[in-house]
């Protein structure tokens, strides 16, 4: 298990899902029609809730898609952290890396060597 990825996944998912739960709990108090209230009821569903809400209430715009993607990213990080494993690096191995670099005033290559 990778604790760092698991913890990051929990925080990313919670940061995207908890506002959906709070907004969904309002029950669509500012809505005029039943379809709008139904859309607010589906918001607390993890990952698919914002997409379902956008399909039910046509006045919800494109901004619900990143909300759903953030929840899916958090779940993916959580799962990868729970089933993932660290690949040990060989500390005695020497490496030489050549990387391209660019800046407003210069361009070229950087040589990174470890012995």
Buried (B, 14 or more C-beta within 10 A) or exposed (E): EBEEBBEBBBEBBEEBBEEBBEBBEEEBEEBEEEBBBBBBBBBBBBBEBBBBBBBBBEEBEEEBEEBBBBBBBBBBBBEBBEEEEEEEEEEEEEEEEEEEEEEEEEEEEEEEEEE
